[in-house]
């Protein structure tokens, strides 16, 4: 297995670990809000924190699956490196980035944070689409990119 594949698998497990740690704090805060009946259960802040936890966990699994399926992609090692950068961008956007967005709060004006997170997640989507193309090219026996 290549070093980039092993890196993605290891990073995926680190992300899942961090997400699990974050989940414990979120669960504690939600339980406290529920017990005190503060009405805070469906606030912007809590919704984005829960979403961040789930999406960060998802990106950990995507890194692991990417690493495990990397040998089946016909893309060049350089493109696989850039795909990894794209997935890391998505992990940052959907984990720490969403937490930052939760703290900032909603706004009706131009939101540079939202644009930044949108750009980072777009890089991840391109990486995932490129990986699908690389795997289908191996399946179809096509030439290497």
ABEGO torsion letter per residue (X at the ends): XBAAAAAAAAAAAAAAAAAAAAAAAAAAAAAAAAAAGAGAAABAAAAAAAAAAAAAAAAAAAAAAAAAAAAABABBAAAAAAAAAAAAAAAAAABAAAAAAAAAEBBABBBAAAAAAAAAAAAAAAAAAAAAAAAAAAAAGBBBX
